[in-house]
Amino acid sequence: MRLNEDDLYRQSTQYKHWSFTPSDLTRLRQKTNAHAATQVKLHIAQDRVERAKLATLDVASAPESGADTPNGNGAGTGANTPVPGGAGDKGGEVDCLTTEEENMVVDKFCETAMKLGDFLKLQPDVTATAIQFMRRFYLYNSPMTYDGTKISKTAFFLALKLELGTRAGSASDFASRLPKTSRDDIVAPEYTIVQALRFNFEVRHPFRGLKGVHLELEDMIRGNYAVAHDGRTPAELRGEALQALEVAEEEEAATKLGNIYAHTKDILTMAAQLTDAYFLYTPSQILLAAHLLASPALTTFYLATKIPSSSPASTKILSTLQSCADLLSSHRSYSKNPAQHKLAWADGDPPATKKAMKKLRGCKDPTTQDLVALNAGKKRDVVRDGTLEEGKAKRRKLNRETAEKENDAFWGPELKKEG
């Protein structure tokens, strides 16, 4: 049996686990947001209670002068210091992010990650893979729970290991390339990310097929392409290709084709990464949609060499490509002018994104902000005289039972083994 590219793609984990309809994608994000909001409010409330207890102890044990109380002139214990980021600051109702605001925040995280890739001078493949890891991670986790700055560093390390193998180096090597970053900062969230990715590391990028498309177009312009499906000769294809490019000479056509190639690649390495394109469309659809934005006439001509324009499939394909092209062109990095196709860093974030990022500071989950300590706590138990303290043992048992119930509620109960 001969398999074509579509058959092979449908066997990939990207298609099986990371392809959605728009409605399914929206429902998944709403579910993640609702679950996270519930947990954030619960954990902030618990944190406020703990801080209130510590503040009461401070007041009871402090000298009458109040020199060592938090409100005195002394340092105190800091028990009533607001939760980092403002959560628990005034003790009022926690205003969590909405699903739409979470999307804005995740988009901001990914844009920042793209700048990190530039800072590290990484190959486009590595940066694109890291960003897709982040976008997948935040389908099942909320930015209120996990900070994007911490997640992005580990996502890049995982992407490096995937794309470069042993050449990626160790976590310590990678951490040394980043300011104020230790090996523990890279390793701590690794399992959390891998688990959210469902151990699916395959990412098929659309720009990897771009060179092949342009090699075919170059052959058509030179008159070397084989006869088309409808019997058009190489000479006829050459004439139509030059007409689509609106040029008369082969040399001029080569220059224009090179510009189209560069413009398409820019769209694929920016707008395609910073939108939901990977979740909604196949790599070939994203590739041709970006090419359609760069040169509508040439892309339409190229498609006609593969599928007859009279075929019902042709109309459906063009409609899908136009839908994908609309998504890509909706991102602020897109410009019809190739020279201006870049992320508008200088223009700053849109007002809605700024508002969402500011709101995030007041609704972060206090239990997941220190990922290094959280990871260390999972690996070891703090003991006294060889045994775990009774209070801590009870709390840990309760936390385990609560976590299991939460996991069952969100992921569903564990599957029963056959037999």
DODRENVEX-698816 format. One record per residue (C-alpha): residue number from 1; residue in three letters; x, y, z. Coordinates in nm, 2 decimals. Layout:
BEGIN
REC, k, r, px, py, pz
REC, NUM, ala, X, Y, Z $
...
This chain:
BEGIN
REC, k, r, px, py, pz
REC, 1, met, 0.00, 0.00, 0.00 $
REC, 2, arg, 0.14, 0.34, -0.10 $
REC, 3, leu, 0.10, 0.62, 0.16 $
REC, 4, asn, 0.08, 0.98, 0.05 $
REC, 5, glu, 0.17, 1.28, 0.27 $
REC, 6, asp, -0.18, 1.32, 0.40 $
REC, 7, asp, -0.19, 0.96, 0.52 $
REC, 8, leu, 0.14, 1.00, 0.69 $
REC, 9, tyr, 0.03, 1.32, 0.86 $
REC, 10, arg, -0.28, 1.16, 0.99 $
REC, 11, gln, -0.07, 0.90, 1.17 $
REC, 12, ser, 0.13, 1.17, 1.35 $
REC, 13, thr, 0.07, 1.27, 1.71 $
REC, 14, gln, 0.03, 1.63, 1.60 $
REC, 15, tyr, -0.28, 1.53, 1.40 $
REC, 16, lys, -0.42, 1.29, 1.66 $
REC, 17, his, -0.37, 1.49, 1.97 $
REC, 18, trp, -0.31, 1.86, 1.87 $
REC, 19, ser, -0.56, 1.92, 1.59 $
REC, 20, phe, -0.89, 2.08, 1.68 $
REC, 21, thr, -1.20, 2.24, 1.54 $
REC, 22, pro, -1.25, 2.61, 1.65 $
REC, 23, ser, -1.53, 2.51, 1.88 $
REC, 24, asp, -1.34, 2.22, 2.04 $
REC, 25, leu, -1.04, 2.45, 2.10 $
REC, 26, thr, -1.27, 2.71, 2.26 $
REC, 27, arg, -1.43, 2.46, 2.49 $
REC, 28, leu, -1.10, 2.31, 2.60 $
REC, 29, arg, -0.97, 2.66, 2.69 $
REC, 30, gln, -1.28, 2.74, 2.88 $
REC, 31, lys, -1.25, 2.42, 3.07 $
REC, 32, thr, -0.89, 2.49, 3.16 $
REC, 33, asn, -0.97, 2.85, 3.26 $
REC, 34, ala, -1.26, 2.74, 3.48 $
REC, 35, his, -1.06, 2.47, 3.66 $
REC, 36, ala, -0.76, 2.71, 3.71 $
REC, 37, ala, -0.98, 2.99, 3.84 $
REC, 38, thr, -1.13, 2.76, 4.10 $
REC, 39, gln, -0.79, 2.64, 4.22 $
REC, 40, val, -0.64, 2.99, 4.22 $
REC, 41, lys, -0.92, 3.13, 4.44 $
REC, 42, leu, -0.89, 2.83, 4.68 $
REC, 43, his, -0.52, 2.85, 4.71 $
REC, 44, ile, -0.52, 3.22, 4.76 $
REC, 45, ala, -0.78, 3.19, 5.03 $
REC, 46, gln, -0.57, 2.92, 5.20 $
REC, 47, asp, -0.26, 3.14, 5.17 $
REC, 48, arg, -0.45, 3.43, 5.33 $
REC, 49, val, -0.55, 3.21, 5.62 $
REC, 50, glu, -0.19, 3.09, 5.68 $
REC, 51, arg, -0.06, 3.45, 5.66 $
REC, 52, ala, -0.33, 3.56, 5.91 $
REC, 53, lys, -0.22, 3.29, 6.15 $
REC, 54, leu, 0.14, 3.39, 6.12 $
REC, 55, ala, 0.05, 3.75, 6.17 $
REC, 56, thr, -0.14, 3.66, 6.49 $
REC, 57, leu, 0.16, 3.47, 6.62 $
REC, 58, asp, 0.38, 3.77, 6.54 $
REC, 59, val, 0.16, 4.00, 6.74 $
REC, 60, ala, 0.13, 3.76, 7.03 $
REC, 61, ser, 0.51, 3.70, 7.06 $
REC, 62, ala, 0.63, 4.05, 6.98 $
REC, 63, pro, 0.76, 4.29, 7.25 $
REC, 64, glu, 0.52, 4.56, 7.37 $
REC, 65, ser, 0.72, 4.82, 7.19 $
REC, 66, gly, 0.61, 4.66, 6.86 $
REC, 67, ala, 0.97, 4.70, 6.73 $
REC, 68, asp, 0.96, 4.35, 6.59 $
REC, 69, thr, 0.61, 4.34, 6.46 $
REC, 70, pro, 0.53, 4.37, 6.09 $
REC, 71, asn, 0.38, 4.71, 6.15 $
REC, 72, gly, 0.65, 4.84, 6.38 $
REC, 73, asn, 0.99, 4.97, 6.30 $
REC, 74, gly, 1.15, 4.63, 6.31 $
REC, 75, ala, 1.17, 4.38, 6.03 $
REC, 76, gly, 0.92, 4.13, 6.18 $
REC, 77, thr, 0.85, 3.80, 6.00 $
REC, 78, gly, 0.68, 3.95, 5.70 $
REC, 79, ala, 0.38, 3.72, 5.76 $
REC, 80, asn, 0.13, 3.98, 5.64 $
REC, 81, thr, 0.34, 4.08, 5.33 $
REC, 82, pro, 0.11, 4.06, 5.03 $
REC, 83, val, 0.14, 3.75, 4.81 $
REC, 84, pro, 0.40, 3.82, 4.53 $
REC, 85, gly, 0.22, 3.99, 4.24 $
REC, 86, gly, -0.06, 4.13, 4.46 $
REC, 87, ala, -0.27, 3.82, 4.52 $
REC, 88, gly, -0.41, 3.84, 4.88 $
REC, 89, asp, -0.31, 4.20, 4.90 $
REC, 90, lys, -0.64, 4.34, 5.03 $
REC, 91, gly, -0.82, 4.02, 5.11 $
REC, 92, gly, -1.10, 4.09, 4.86 $
REC, 93, glu, -1.25, 3.87, 4.59 $
REC, 94, val, -0.99, 3.74, 4.35 $
REC, 95, asp, -1.05, 3.87, 4.00 $
REC, 96, cys, -0.93, 3.58, 3.78 $
REC, 97, leu, -0.85, 3.61, 3.41 $
REC, 98, thr, -1.12, 3.52, 3.16 $
REC, 99, thr, -1.06, 3.28, 2.87 $
REC, 100, glu, -1.01, 3.56, 2.63 $
REC, 101, glu, -0.76, 3.73, 2.87 $
REC, 102, glu, -0.57, 3.41, 2.91 $
REC, 103, asn, -0.53, 3.38, 2.53 $
REC, 104, met, -0.39, 3.74, 2.52 $
REC, 105, val, -0.14, 3.65, 2.80 $
REC, 106, val, -0.03, 3.33, 2.63 $
REC, 107, asp, 0.02, 3.52, 2.31 $
REC, 108, lys, 0.23, 3.77, 2.50 $
REC, 109, phe, 0.43, 3.48, 2.65 $
REC, 110, cys, 0.50, 3.34, 2.30 $
REC, 111, glu, 0.60, 3.68, 2.16 $
REC, 112, thr, 0.85, 3.72, 2.45 $
REC, 113, ala, 0.97, 3.36, 2.38 $
REC, 114, met, 1.04, 3.46, 2.02 $
REC, 115, lys, 1.26, 3.74, 2.15 $
REC, 116, leu, 1.44, 3.49, 2.37 $
REC, 117, gly, 1.51, 3.28, 2.07 $
REC, 118, asp, 1.66, 3.58, 1.90 $
REC, 119, phe, 1.87, 3.65, 2.21 $
REC, 120, leu, 2.00, 3.30, 2.21 $
REC, 121, lys, 2.06, 3.31, 1.83 $
REC, 122, leu, 1.87, 2.98, 1.78 $
REC, 123, gln, 1.77, 2.83, 1.45 $
REC, 124, pro, 1.41, 2.91, 1.34 $
REC, 125, asp, 1.32, 2.54, 1.38 $
REC, 126, val, 1.42, 2.54, 1.75 $
REC, 127, thr, 1.23, 2.86, 1.83 $
REC, 128, ala, 0.92, 2.74, 1.65 $
REC, 129, thr, 0.92, 2.41, 1.83 $
REC, 130, ala, 0.96, 2.58, 2.17 $
REC, 131, ile, 0.67, 2.81, 2.10 $
REC, 132, gln, 0.45, 2.53, 1.99 $
REC, 133, phe, 0.54, 2.34, 2.31 $
REC, 134, met, 0.43, 2.65, 2.50 $
REC, 135, arg, 0.10, 2.68, 2.31 $
REC, 136, arg, 0.03, 2.31, 2.37 $
REC, 137, phe, 0.12, 2.34, 2.74 $
REC, 138, tyr, -0.12, 2.63, 2.79 $
REC, 139, leu, -0.41, 2.44, 2.64 $
REC, 140, tyr, -0.42, 2.23, 2.96 $
REC, 141, asn, -0.26, 2.48, 3.20 $
REC, 142, ser, -0.34, 2.83, 3.29 $
REC, 143, pro, -0.10, 3.13, 3.29 $
REC, 144, met, -0.25, 3.20, 3.63 $
REC, 145, thr, -0.09, 2.88, 3.75 $
REC, 146, tyr, 0.24, 2.87, 3.56 $
REC, 147, asp, 0.45, 3.18, 3.47 $
REC, 148, gly, 0.54, 3.20, 3.11 $
REC, 149, thr, 0.89, 3.33, 3.17 $
REC, 150, lys, 0.98, 3.01, 3.36 $
REC, 151, ile, 0.80, 2.77, 3.13 $
REC, 152, ser, 0.96, 2.93, 2.82 $
REC, 153, lys, 1.32, 2.86, 2.93 $
REC, 154, thr, 1.25, 2.49, 2.98 $
REC, 155, ala, 1.04, 2.47, 2.66 $
REC, 156, phe, 1.35, 2.60, 2.47 $
REC, 157, phe, 1.57, 2.34, 2.63 $
REC, 158, leu, 1.33, 2.06, 2.54 $
REC, 159, ala, 1.31, 2.20, 2.18 $
REC, 160, leu, 1.69, 2.21, 2.16 $
REC, 161, lys, 1.71, 1.85, 2.27 $
REC, 162, leu, 1.45, 1.75, 2.01 $
REC, 163, glu, 1.60, 1.94, 1.72 $
REC, 164, leu, 1.97, 1.91, 1.79 $
REC, 165, gly, 1.99, 1.58, 2.00 $
REC, 166, thr, 2.32, 1.55, 2.18 $
REC, 167, arg, 2.45, 1.88, 2.04 $
REC, 168, ala, 2.20, 2.06, 2.26 $
REC, 169, gly, 2.43, 2.01, 2.56 $
REC, 170, ser, 2.32, 1.98, 2.93 $
REC, 171, ala, 2.08, 2.18, 3.13 $
REC, 172, ser, 2.37, 2.35, 3.30 $
REC, 173, asp, 2.52, 2.45, 2.97 $
REC, 174, phe, 2.19, 2.60, 2.85 $
REC, 175, ala, 2.13, 2.78, 3.18 $
REC, 176, ser, 2.47, 2.94, 3.16 $
REC, 177, arg, 2.35, 3.12, 2.84 $
REC, 178, leu, 2.07, 3.29, 3.02 $
REC, 179, pro, 2.10, 3.57, 3.28 $
REC, 180, lys, 2.01, 3.49, 3.64 $
REC, 181, thr, 1.92, 3.13, 3.55 $
REC, 182, ser, 2.04, 2.81, 3.72 $
REC, 183, arg, 2.02, 2.45, 3.62 $
REC, 184, asp, 1.74, 2.40, 3.87 $
REC, 185, asp, 1.54, 2.67, 3.70 $
REC, 186, ile, 1.56, 2.47, 3.37 $
REC, 187, val, 1.50, 2.12, 3.52 $
REC, 188, ala, 1.23, 2.20, 3.77 $
REC, 189, pro, 0.93, 2.25, 3.53 $
REC, 190, glu, 1.06, 1.98, 3.28 $
REC, 191, tyr, 0.84, 1.70, 3.39 $
REC, 192, thr, 0.53, 1.92, 3.43 $
REC, 193, ile, 0.57, 2.04, 3.07 $
REC, 194, val, 0.64, 1.69, 2.93 $
REC, 195, gln, 0.33, 1.56, 3.11 $
REC, 196, ala, 0.12, 1.84, 2.97 $
REC, 197, leu, 0.25, 1.76, 2.62 $
REC, 198, arg, 0.14, 1.40, 2.68 $
REC, 199, phe, 0.50, 1.30, 2.59 $
REC, 200, asn, 0.42, 1.41, 2.23 $
REC, 201, phe, 0.73, 1.58, 2.10 $
REC, 202, glu, 0.67, 1.57, 1.73 $
REC, 203, val, 0.61, 1.91, 1.57 $
REC, 204, arg, 0.57, 1.93, 1.19 $
REC, 205, his, 0.65, 2.28, 1.07 $
REC, 206, pro, 0.50, 2.42, 0.75 $
REC, 207, phe, 0.82, 2.61, 0.65 $
REC, 208, arg, 1.01, 2.28, 0.60 $
REC, 209, gly, 0.81, 2.22, 0.28 $
REC, 210, leu, 0.86, 2.57, 0.15 $
REC, 211, lys, 1.19, 2.50, -0.03 $
REC, 212, gly, 1.03, 2.21, -0.22 $
REC, 213, val, 0.74, 2.43, -0.35 $
REC, 214, his, 0.98, 2.69, -0.48 $
REC, 215, leu, 1.21, 2.44, -0.65 $
REC, 216, glu, 0.90, 2.32, -0.84 $
REC, 217, leu, 0.82, 2.68, -0.93 $
REC, 218, glu, 1.17, 2.74, -1.05 $
REC, 219, asp, 1.15, 2.44, -1.28 $
REC, 220, met, 0.83, 2.57, -1.42 $
REC, 221, ile, 0.98, 2.91, -1.49 $
REC, 222, arg, 1.28, 2.75, -1.67 $
REC, 223, gly, 1.05, 2.52, -1.87 $
REC, 224, asn, 1.19, 2.21, -1.71 $
REC, 225, tyr, 0.88, 2.09, -1.53 $
REC, 226, ala, 0.70, 1.77, -1.64 $
REC, 227, val, 0.37, 1.78, -1.81 $
REC, 228, ala, 0.09, 1.89, -1.58 $
REC, 229, his, -0.21, 1.67, -1.49 $
REC, 230, asp, -0.42, 1.84, -1.76 $
REC, 231, gly, -0.17, 1.79, -2.04 $
REC, 232, arg, -0.01, 2.14, -2.04 $
REC, 233, thr, 0.34, 2.13, -2.18 $
REC, 234, pro, 0.65, 2.27, -2.00 $
REC, 235, ala, 0.64, 2.57, -2.23 $
REC, 236, glu, 0.28, 2.65, -2.15 $
REC, 237, leu, 0.35, 2.62, -1.78 $
REC, 238, arg, 0.65, 2.85, -1.82 $
REC, 239, gly, 0.44, 3.11, -1.99 $
REC, 240, glu, 0.16, 3.09, -1.72 $
REC, 241, ala, 0.42, 3.11, -1.44 $
REC, 242, leu, 0.57, 3.43, -1.59 $
REC, 243, gln, 0.23, 3.57, -1.63 $
REC, 244, ala, 0.14, 3.50, -1.27 $
REC, 245, leu, 0.46, 3.68, -1.16 $
REC, 246, glu, 0.38, 3.97, -1.40 $
REC, 247, val, 0.72, 3.95, -1.56 $
REC, 248, ala, 0.85, 3.87, -1.91 $
REC, 249, glu, 1.21, 3.76, -1.84 $
REC, 250, glu, 1.33, 3.46, -1.65 $
REC, 251, glu, 1.60, 3.65, -1.46 $
REC, 252, glu, 1.34, 3.90, -1.34 $
REC, 253, ala, 1.11, 3.61, -1.24 $
REC, 254, ala, 1.39, 3.45, -1.04 $
REC, 255, thr, 1.43, 3.77, -0.84 $
REC, 256, lys, 1.06, 3.81, -0.78 $
REC, 257, leu, 1.03, 3.45, -0.68 $
REC, 258, gly, 1.31, 3.49, -0.42 $
REC, 259, asn, 1.12, 3.79, -0.27 $
REC, 260, ile, 0.80, 3.58, -0.25 $
REC, 261, tyr, 1.00, 3.30, -0.08 $
REC, 262, ala, 1.14, 3.53, 0.18 $
REC, 263, his, 0.80, 3.69, 0.25 $
REC, 264, thr, 0.63, 3.35, 0.29 $
REC, 265, lys, 0.91, 3.23, 0.52 $
REC, 266, asp, 0.86, 3.54, 0.74 $
REC, 267, ile, 0.49, 3.47, 0.77 $
REC, 268, leu, 0.55, 3.11, 0.86 $
REC, 269, thr, 0.82, 3.19, 1.12 $
REC, 270, met, 0.61, 3.47, 1.29 $
REC, 271, ala, 0.24, 3.49, 1.23 $
REC, 272, ala, 0.20, 3.11, 1.20 $
REC, 273, gln, 0.37, 3.06, 1.54 $
REC, 274, leu, 0.18, 3.33, 1.72 $
REC, 275, thr, -0.17, 3.23, 1.62 $
REC, 276, asp, -0.37, 2.91, 1.65 $
REC, 277, ala, -0.28, 2.80, 1.30 $
REC, 278, tyr, -0.11, 2.48, 1.41 $
REC, 279, phe, -0.41, 2.37, 1.60 $
REC, 280, leu, -0.66, 2.44, 1.32 $
REC, 281, tyr, -0.48, 2.36, 1.00 $
REC, 282, thr, -0.24, 2.11, 0.85 $
REC, 283, pro, 0.13, 2.21, 0.78 $
REC, 284, ser, 0.06, 2.21, 0.40 $
REC, 285, gln, -0.25, 2.43, 0.45 $
REC, 286, ile, -0.05, 2.68, 0.66 $
REC, 287, leu, 0.23, 2.68, 0.40 $
REC, 288, leu, 0.00, 2.75, 0.10 $
REC, 289, ala, -0.20, 3.00, 0.30 $
REC, 290, ala, 0.12, 3.20, 0.38 $
REC, 291, his, 0.22, 3.17, 0.01 $
REC, 292, leu, -0.13, 3.29, -0.09 $
REC, 293, leu, -0.07, 3.61, 0.12 $
REC, 294, ala, 0.27, 3.66, -0.04 $
REC, 295, ser, 0.15, 3.60, -0.40 $
REC, 296, pro, -0.22, 3.52, -0.46 $
REC, 297, ala, -0.17, 3.48, -0.84 $
REC, 298, leu, 0.13, 3.25, -0.82 $
REC, 299, thr, -0.02, 3.04, -0.55 $
REC, 300, thr, -0.35, 3.00, -0.75 $
REC, 301, phe, -0.14, 2.90, -1.05 $
REC, 302, tyr, 0.06, 2.65, -0.85 $
REC, 303, leu, -0.25, 2.48, -0.71 $
REC, 304, ala, -0.40, 2.45, -1.06 $
REC, 305, thr, -0.10, 2.24, -1.16 $
REC, 306, lys, -0.19, 1.99, -0.89 $
REC, 307, ile, -0.57, 2.00, -0.89 $
REC, 308, pro, -0.80, 2.10, -1.18 $
REC, 309, ser, -0.97, 2.43, -1.11 $
REC, 310, ser, -1.30, 2.27, -1.23 $
REC, 311, ser, -1.28, 2.01, -0.95 $
REC, 312, pro, -1.51, 2.06, -0.65 $
REC, 313, ala, -1.21, 1.99, -0.43 $
REC, 314, ser, -1.03, 2.29, -0.57 $
REC, 315, thr, -1.30, 2.53, -0.44 $
REC, 316, lys, -1.30, 2.37, -0.10 $
REC, 317, ile, -0.92, 2.39, -0.08 $
REC, 318, leu, -0.91, 2.75, -0.18 $
REC, 319, ser, -1.18, 2.83, 0.08 $
REC, 320, thr, -0.98, 2.66, 0.35 $
REC, 321, leu, -0.65, 2.83, 0.25 $
REC, 322, gln, -0.83, 3.17, 0.25 $
REC, 323, ser, -0.96, 3.10, 0.60 $
REC, 324, cys, -0.61, 3.02, 0.72 $
REC, 325, ala, -0.47, 3.32, 0.54 $
REC, 326, asp, -0.72, 3.54, 0.72 $
REC, 327, leu, -0.60, 3.40, 1.05 $
REC, 328, leu, -0.23, 3.46, 0.97 $
REC, 329, ser, -0.29, 3.81, 0.84 $
REC, 330, ser, -0.49, 3.90, 1.16 $
REC, 331, his, -0.17, 3.90, 1.36 $
REC, 332, arg, 0.00, 4.23, 1.41 $
REC, 333, ser, 0.33, 4.10, 1.28 $
REC, 334, tyr, 0.18, 4.06, 0.93 $
REC, 335, ser, 0.24, 4.32, 0.66 $
REC, 336, lys, 0.17, 4.31, 0.29 $
REC, 337, asn, 0.51, 4.48, 0.25 $
REC, 338, pro, 0.78, 4.22, 0.30 $
REC, 339, ala, 1.03, 4.48, 0.43 $
REC, 340, gln, 0.79, 4.57, 0.71 $
REC, 341, his, 0.70, 4.21, 0.80 $
REC, 342, lys, 0.82, 4.19, 1.16 $
REC, 343, leu, 0.68, 4.19, 1.50 $
REC, 344, ala, 0.60, 4.55, 1.60 $
REC, 345, trp, 0.80, 4.55, 1.92 $
REC, 346, ala, 0.85, 4.93, 1.91 $
REC, 347, asp, 0.47, 4.98, 1.91 $
REC, 348, gly, 0.43, 4.80, 2.24 $
REC, 349, asp, 0.14, 4.57, 2.33 $
REC, 350, pro, -0.22, 4.63, 2.25 $
REC, 351, pro, -0.41, 4.80, 2.53 $
REC, 352, ala, -0.62, 4.48, 2.60 $
REC, 353, thr, -0.30, 4.28, 2.64 $
REC, 354, lys, -0.15, 4.53, 2.88 $
REC, 355, lys, -0.47, 4.52, 3.09 $
REC, 356, ala, -0.47, 4.14, 3.09 $
REC, 357, met, -0.10, 4.13, 3.20 $
REC, 358, lys, -0.17, 4.37, 3.48 $
REC, 359, lys, -0.47, 4.17, 3.59 $
REC, 360, leu, -0.25, 3.86, 3.60 $
REC, 361, arg, -0.04, 4.00, 3.87 $
REC, 362, gly, -0.33, 3.99, 4.11 $
REC, 363, cys, -0.45, 3.63, 4.04 $
REC, 364, lys, -0.14, 3.41, 4.04 $
REC, 365, asp, -0.16, 3.08, 4.22 $
REC, 366, pro, 0.07, 3.11, 4.52 $
REC, 367, thr, 0.14, 2.74, 4.54 $
REC, 368, thr, 0.31, 2.72, 4.20 $
REC, 369, gln, 0.52, 3.03, 4.18 $
REC, 370, asp, 0.84, 2.87, 4.31 $
REC, 371, leu, 0.88, 2.58, 4.08 $
REC, 372, val, 1.23, 2.49, 4.20 $
REC, 373, ala, 1.11, 2.45, 4.56 $
REC, 374, leu, 0.80, 2.27, 4.44 $
REC, 375, asn, 1.01, 2.02, 4.24 $
REC, 376, ala, 1.24, 1.97, 4.53 $
REC, 377, gly, 0.95, 1.90, 4.76 $
REC, 378, lys, 0.82, 1.63, 4.53 $
REC, 379, lys, 1.16, 1.45, 4.54 $
REC, 380, arg, 1.21, 1.44, 4.91 $
REC, 381, asp, 1.03, 1.44, 5.24 $
REC, 382, val, 1.15, 1.67, 5.52 $
REC, 383, val, 1.21, 1.44, 5.83 $
REC, 384, arg, 1.28, 1.49, 6.19 $
REC, 385, asp, 1.45, 1.22, 6.39 $
REC, 386, gly, 1.41, 0.98, 6.10 $
REC, 387, thr, 1.03, 1.02, 6.08 $
REC, 388, leu, 0.80, 1.26, 5.90 $
REC, 389, glu, 0.64, 1.51, 6.13 $
REC, 390, glu, 0.28, 1.41, 6.21 $
REC, 391, gly, 0.13, 1.74, 6.10 $
REC, 392, lys, 0.32, 1.74, 5.77 $
REC, 393, ala, 0.23, 1.38, 5.71 $
REC, 394, lys, -0.14, 1.45, 5.76 $
REC, 395, arg, -0.12, 1.76, 5.53 $
REC, 396, arg, 0.06, 1.56, 5.26 $
REC, 397, lys, -0.19, 1.28, 5.28 $
REC, 398, leu, -0.47, 1.53, 5.25 $
REC, 399, asn, -0.30, 1.71, 4.96 $
REC, 400, arg, -0.25, 1.38, 4.78 $
REC, 401, glu, -0.62, 1.29, 4.82 $
REC, 402, thr, -0.73, 1.63, 4.71 $
REC, 403, ala, -0.49, 1.62, 4.40 $
REC, 404, glu, -0.63, 1.28, 4.30 $
REC, 405, lys, -0.99, 1.40, 4.32 $
REC, 406, glu, -0.90, 1.71, 4.12 $
REC, 407, asn, -0.72, 1.50, 3.86 $
REC, 408, asp, -1.02, 1.27, 3.83 $
REC, 409, ala, -1.25, 1.57, 3.79 $
REC, 410, phe, -1.04, 1.72, 3.52 $
REC, 411, trp, -0.88, 1.43, 3.34 $
REC, 412, gly, -1.13, 1.16, 3.43 $
REC, 413, pro, -1.07, 0.85, 3.64 $
REC, 414, glu, -0.78, 0.61, 3.58 $
REC, 415, leu, -0.85, 0.36, 3.31 $
REC, 416, lys, -0.90, 0.00, 3.44 $
REC, 417, lys, -0.66, -0.26, 3.34 $
REC, 418, glu, -0.79, -0.55, 3.13 $
REC, 419, gly, -0.84, -0.87, 3.32 $
